[in-house]
Amino acid sequence: MDNTLFFALFILAVVGILFFDLVFVGRDKHVISLKESALWTSVWVALAAGFYFIIMHIGEQIHSIDSLASLIEYKNKYAPHLIVTDNLAESLAIYRKNIATDYITGYLLEYMLSIDNIFVIMMILKSFSVAPKNYKQVLFWGILGAIVLRCFFIFTGSALIKKFEWILLIFGGFLIYAGVKMFLDRNKNETIDVRDHWLVQFLSGHFRITPTFEKHHFFVRKRHKLFMTPLFVVLILIEFTDLIFAFDSIPAIFSITRDPYIVFFSNIFAIIGLRSLFFLLVKIIEYFHYIKIGVAFLLGFVGVKLIFHEFLFEMGFKNIYSLYIILGTLMISIVASFLFPKKDKID
């Protein structure tokens, strides 16, 4: 199978999943319950896990690898530390295991980093007093836009890294800074003043916007003129927020792998599960107050890994260790939140 065909089939599958989500799952506008959000979160996680097994069995199709020469070409391009022997079958097994591990590690990293994104989305929705029954629609279109933006950033970032490898040092330094800042600001009560936000002011000055929400509509026509509604302003703010968070998450995942396809696949599966994760976290986030510290630690970890990746590999550091660290950070954050609850929760 040609790698272009594999990528096209993947995109079609994602579009099909989103279409199913919009037409069947999202057609009924209602407030999502904890049970429903937990169910759909499990579904999206299961789909992501299923793709891991697909890569484990036919991962060579992603780059059309059918010979030792094409495998060596891949190694030189994206994975200089990949082990390639004289035996094609043995080398392909190593390659499949390597990219499958990179994929699931990248997916878990993106999924955990997206938690901070959810905090900000939550603030935007509350600041605009969006009705909870309209959350699903806004988040669906927000996710669709995020997929397009991530695709552009990932493949642009990959091209830049290939041409200017020193850019990884800048990415690494930025991630360490972001991690330290998040840790220091972890207890601050963040708010968004929607009236003073520059993007809201820009839209208000250049477009006709209705003063109130118009049910679930993004646009309405009044007096033969087209008006933008506050709900569409919310959608634009959410897209802008994802754009900002992409500057953290995409460099972070390049610390796991340089393969833009694996980066893209892990990003997309993390993003399409973001909506159900949002509704799940809305219900339970107050109980997991150590999650932000875990995210801050991971930002610092991947920043250090980007800067010292060659040194770490020479010391014998393997990407599977990154998976252990991410899983360990997630579990410690959750367990610590239960063992040491917030003082204001204790009567």
Phi and psi in degrees as a GROMACS rama.xvg file:
@    title "Ramachandran Plot"
@    xaxis  label "Phi"
@    yaxis  label "Psi"
@TYPE xy
-68.14  143.695  ASP-2
-64.621  -29.0364  ASN-3
-64.7822  -39.0887  THR-4
-66.6441  -42.0596  LEU-5
-60.2967  -46.2779  PHE-6
-63.6721  -41.7029  PHE-7
-63.8801  -41.4298  ALA-8
-65.1795  -37.0782  LEU-9
-63.3172  -46.1553  PHE-10
-61.5964  -42.8921  ILE-11
-61.8607  -40.5627  LEU-12
-63.9838  -41.6571  ALA-13
-65.0977  -44.7594  VAL-14
-61.3723  -40.1594  VAL-15
-62.1823  -42.0202  GLY-16
-62.9533  -44.5378  ILE-17
-66.7273  -37.6867  LEU-18
-64.2981  -43.3522  PHE-19
-61.0162  -41.4959  PHE-20
-63.0822  -40.4084  ASP-21
-73.2546  -46.6564  LEU-22
-78.5624  -41.7874  VAL-23
-101.616  -48.9999  PHE-24
-76.5748  -43.307  VAL-25
-95.2593  6.62535  GLY-26
-71.5984  -27.889  ARG-27
-96.1382  109.695  ASP-28
-81.1537  107.931  LYS-29
-151.346  167.378  HIS-30
-76.0921  124.856  VAL-31
-73.1929  130.266  ILE-32
-83.9424  165.912  SER-33
-61.1805  -42.1958  LEU-34
-62.9598  -45.3281  LYS-35
-65.9884  -43.0998  GLU-36
-65.1467  -38.7205  SER-37
-64.6249  -39.1952  ALA-38
-63.2256  -49.485  LEU-39
-70.97  -30.9878  TRP-40
-62.0079  -41.4058  THR-41
-63.4286  -38.4827  SER-42
-63.1546  -47.4757  VAL-43
-68.3493  -36.5557  TRP-44
-65.4275  -39.0281  VAL-45
-63.6351  -40.064  ALA-46
-62.8212  -43.1231  LEU-47
-62.7927  -41.4013  ALA-48
-65.669  -37.1867  ALA-49
-62.023  -38.147  GLY-50
-66.6196  -29.9187  PHE-51
-58.441  -44.2802  TYR-52
-71.3254  -29.951  PHE-53
-62.6875  -45.3831  ILE-54
-63.6002  -38.7673  ILE-55
-62.2077  -26.2609  MET-56
-100.97  -36.9013  HIS-57
-133.028  32.8147  ILE-58
-59.3387  -25.9519  GLY-59
-66.165  -19.3978  GLU-60
-68.7888  -22.8677  GLN-61
-62.0899  -36.7834  ILE-62
-118.652  17.471  HIS-63
52.2571  46.513  SER-64
-86.8903  116.474  ILE-65
-133.489  8.64643  ASP-66
-155.391  165.323  SER-67
-63.1  -34.4286  LEU-68
-62.882  -44.7332  ALA-69
-70.0879  -30.5265  SER-70
-70.2605  -40.513  LEU-71
-65.5818  -36.5477  ILE-72
-62.3878  -42.1938  GLU-73
-63.2531  -44.4473  TYR-74
-57.3286  -47.271  LYS-75
-65.7984  -29.4744  ASN-76
-83.5771  -45.3856  LYS-77
-125.135  -24.135  TYR-78
-139.075  73.6141  ALA-79
-59.9797  -20.9277  PRO-80
-96.1406  4.34182  HIS-81
-68.6657  135.174  LEU-82
-85.4212  123.591  ILE-83
-123.759  122.429  VAL-84
-102.106  -176.841  THR-85
-77.4038  -11.5572  ASP-86
-96.4455  115.933  ASN-87
-62.5943  -45.772  LEU-88
-61.5524  -43.4555  ALA-89
-65.1824  -42.537  GLU-90
-65.9915  -38.7325  SER-91
-66.3849  -36.4758  LEU-92
-63.2968  -41.2513  ALA-93
-65.1925  -43.7644  ILE-94
-60.7891  -47.3629  TYR-95
-62.378  -43.5769  ARG-96
-63.0082  -38.9218  LYS-97
-64.97  -49.3292  ASN-98
-74.0411  -29.3246  ILE-99
-66.6547  -41.4261  ALA-100
-64.4483  -42.5999  THR-101
-61.4733  -41.0128  ASP-102
-63.2794  -51.1719  TYR-103
-69.5745  -32.5048  ILE-104
-66.4552  -45.8803  THR-105
-63.0156  -39.4027  GLY-106
-61.8562  -47.9251  TYR-107
-64.7599  -38.5729  LEU-108
-62.7972  -48.449  LEU-109
-63.2051  -39.4996  GLU-110
-63.0142  -41.5131  TYR-111
-73.0379  -40.042  MET-112
-65.4408  -28.4081  LEU-113
-68.7323  -15.2906  SER-114
-60.9118  -40.0053  ILE-115
-66.8845  -34.5532  ASP-116
-61.3857  -38.8173  ASN-117
-63.8823  -37.318  ILE-118
-56.2329  -45.9799  PHE-119
-70.0017  -41.7691  VAL-120
-59.6638  -40.7264  ILE-121
-59.2792  -42.5759  MET-122
-66.0428  -39.7071  MET-123
-62.2856  -48.0201  ILE-124
-62.0197  -40.9995  LEU-125
-72.511  -36.4786  LYS-126
-63.5768  -34.4614  SER-127
-89.4509  -1.34723  PHE-128
55.7911  43.3694  SER-129
-69.7118  134.645  VAL-130
-63.8863  130.944  ALA-131
-52.023  -29.9982  PRO-132
-69.2467  -15.4073  LYS-133
-97.3085  -1.69228  ASN-134
-58.4624  -43.9349  TYR-135
-58.1119  -45.9496  LYS-136
-64.9849  -46.5997  GLN-137
-61.7631  -44.6829  VAL-138
-68.002  -33.611  LEU-139
-61.2428  -52.4151  PHE-140
-69.2866  -29.1721  TRP-141
-64.7636  -40.9832  GLY-142
-66.5338  -41.1406  ILE-143
-60.9497  -44.0019  LEU-144
-65.5484  -37.2268  GLY-145
-63.429  -35.8737  ALA-146
-62.305  -44.4179  ILE-147
-63.6874  -45.4225  VAL-148
-64.4197  -42.9996  LEU-149
-63.6361  -40.0346  ARG-150
-57.6652  -46.3548  CYS-151
-62.7807  -48.4712  PHE-152
-65.8  -39.8405  PHE-153
-65.1311  -50.0965  ILE-154
-74.7742  -28.8057  PHE-155
-68.4491  -44.2238  THR-156
-61.7366  -40.7834  GLY-157
-62.455  -42.264  SER-158
-64.4786  -39.8177  ALA-159
-66.147  -42.1341  LEU-160
-64.5142  -38.9689  ILE-161
-64.7153  -34.9634  LYS-162
-88.2533  -38.0598  LYS-163
-128.909  83.5213  PHE-164
-64.4349  -23.8293  GLU-165
-63.7174  -16.2338  TRP-166
-63.4854  -21.3447  ILE-167
-63.1046  -31.2194  LEU-168
-66.0429  -38.8471  LEU-169
-66.9541  -45.3337  ILE-170
-57.8607  -45.9212  PHE-171
-61.9235  -46.0987  GLY-172
-61.1374  -40.3563  GLY-173
-64.4092  -40.9361  PHE-174
-67.0263  -39.177  LEU-175
-63.1259  -44.2174  ILE-176
-59.3872  -45.4294  TYR-177
-62.9098  -38.7427  ALA-178
-66.5421  -44.3642  GLY-179
-63.2376  -44.0575  VAL-180
-62.2993  -43.0965  LYS-181
-62.7605  -40.5824  MET-182
-64.2623  -43.9362  PHE-183
-68.1918  -31.48  LEU-184
-95.6976  9.45998  ASP-185
-61.6691  -28.2566  ARG-186
-99.4626  3.60517  ASN-187
-76.3634  140.322  LYS-188
-85.5313  96.9614  ASN-189
-76.9265  139.638  GLU-190
-136.274  159.22  THR-191
-123.213  118.095  ILE-192
-87.5272  99.9315  ASP-193
-65.2631  -27.7713  VAL-194
-71.5277  -34.2775  ARG-195
-95.0098  -3.7848  ASP-196
-64.0724  130.326  HIS-197
-61.7088  -33.8184  TRP-198
-69.6588  -39.4032  LEU-199
-64.6606  -41.7693  VAL-200
-64.2853  -39.489  GLN-201
-63.149  -47.511  PHE-202
-63.9402  -39.0697  LEU-203
-65.7371  -31.6833  SER-204
-83.4514  -16.7114  GLY-205
-118.526  -9.84458  HIS-206
-135.831  155.209  PHE-207
-80.8948  121.934  ARG-208
-124.905  131.969  ILE-209
-68.4403  145.726  THR-210
-70.2997  -21.7814  PRO-211
-130.92  165.344  THR-212
-66.7385  147.189  PHE-213
-115.507  72.5404  GLU-214
55.9932  -123.606  LYS-215
-103.28  13.1095  HIS-216
-83.4524  143.587  HIS-217
-87.8476  -32.2879  PHE-218
-134.164  148.395  PHE-219
-139.093  155.446  VAL-220
-109.521  124.352  ARG-221
-133.064  135.201  LYS-222
50.0951  41.4618  ARG-223
64.4823  18.7428  HIS-224
-122.711  144.483  LYS-225
-87.2117  128.6  LEU-226
-117.891  140.58  PHE-227
-83.2632  143.312  MET-228
-101.703  160.715  THR-229
-56.6244  -25.9649  PRO-230
-65.2771  -35.8776  LEU-231
-72.7106  -33.6208  PHE-232
-61.0827  -41.3955  VAL-233
-60.1765  -44.2713  VAL-234
-59.9618  -43.8943  LEU-235
-63.6471  -40.8045  ILE-236
-63.1535  -38.8035  LEU-237
-66.4115  -40.912  ILE-238
-62.4789  -42.1478  GLU-239
-63.7709  -39.1175  PHE-240
-61.1327  -44.0725  THR-241
-63.9097  -35.5829  ASP-242
-60.305  -43.4392  LEU-243
-65.0856  -43.5463  ILE-244
-70.4663  -22.7233  PHE-245
-62.5236  -27.8222  ALA-246
-69.4659  -19.3886  PHE-247
-91.5207  -52.7011  ASP-248
-70.7062  -39.093  SER-249
-70.3611  -47.6307  ILE-250
-58.571  -33.8342  PRO-251
-61.4635  -44.2007  ALA-252
-74.2744  -22.6577  ILE-253
-70.2124  -10.9902  PHE-254
-75.8381  -17.8999  SER-255
-90.6238  -44.8868  ILE-256
-152.743  150.686  THR-257
-95.6687  -4.01591  ARG-258
-74.4321  111.07  ASP-259
-63.7625  -28.6492  PRO-260
-68.9578  -43.3362  TYR-261
-66.5344  -39.8303  ILE-262
-59.5148  -44.9392  VAL-263
-65.3212  -47.5744  PHE-264
-59.5823  -46.6918  PHE-265
-66.1402  -38.2464  SER-266
-62.2896  -46.6738  ASN-267
-64.7864  -43.467  ILE-268
-66.1011  -34.1344  PHE-269
-67.5813  -38.8883  ALA-270
-71.3172  -43.8936  ILE-271
-68.0095  -17.9518  ILE-272
-92.3135  0.703491  GLY-273
-66.7813  -35.7768  LEU-274
-66.3057  -47.9157  ARG-275
-66.4198  -35.1365  SER-276
-64.6431  -36.6881  LEU-277
-58.4049  -50.536  PHE-278
-66.1733  -30.8743  PHE-279
-70.0655  -45.5276  LEU-280
-70.0607  -31.5612  LEU-281
-54.8505  -36.7835  VAL-282
-80.2308  -30.5029  LYS-283
-124.97  -1.16347  ILE-284
-60.1235  -31.7198  ILE-285
-63.3518  -20.0839  GLU-286
-87.3541  -12.6662  TYR-287
-113.5  60.6356  PHE-288
-73.9355  -12.2102  HIS-289
-90.0341  -1.57542  TYR-290
-60.9112  -40.7745  ILE-291
-62.0452  -36.7726  LYS-292
-65.2235  -40.0361  ILE-293
-62.3941  -42.6803  GLY-294
-64.4926  -42.2417  VAL-295
-60.9496  -42.19  ALA-296
-62.2497  -43.4519  PHE-297
-64.5124  -39.0096  LEU-298
-59.875  -43.2618  LEU-299
-65.5664  -41.5098  GLY-300
-60.7219  -49.6012  PHE-301
-70.2334  -28.3567  VAL-302
-63.9998  -46.6768  GLY-303
-62.7265  -39.8036  VAL-304
-64.3637  -37.2323  LYS-305
-65.761  -41.9507  LEU-306
-72.7996  -40.4122  ILE-307
-110.671  27.8537  PHE-308
-60.2039  -40.1601  HIS-309
-66.2173  -44.4725  GLU-310
-61.9135  -41.0913  PHE-311
-65.6449  -40.7601  LEU-312
-66.4469  -36.4492  PHE-313
-64.7314  -29.801  GLU-314
-79.7832  -7.31245  MET-315
99.9057  11.7476  GLY-316
-69.9244  130.206  PHE-317
-114.198  154.733  LYS-318
-63.6368  -24.5379  ASN-319
-63.111  -27.1567  ILE-320
-66.5399  -34.0823  TYR-321
-62.0426  -40.2336  SER-322
-61.1372  -44.1733  LEU-323
-62.6274  -41.6322  TYR-324
-65.7572  -42.8857  ILE-325
-64.2911  -47.7857  ILE-326
-62.2146  -41.9844  LEU-327
-63.4573  -41.3736  GLY-328
-63.0738  -43.556  THR-329
-61.8413  -46.9311  LEU-330
-66.5235  -42.0881  MET-331
-63.8399  -40.6724  ILE-332
-61.7797  -42.5988  SER-333
-69.5876  -48.4843  ILE-334
-63.7091  -42.4553  VAL-335
-63.3627  -34.7239  ALA-336
-64.4208  -34.8933  SER-337
-79.868  -38.7038  PHE-338
-71.8964  -33.8459  LEU-339
-125.689  73.5226  PHE-340
-65.5084  161.752  PRO-341
-59.738  142.273  LYS-342
-62.8234  -33.8235  LYS-343
-72.1375  -6.84565  ASP-344
-89.9801  -11.8428  LYS-345
-93.9722  126.311  ILE-346
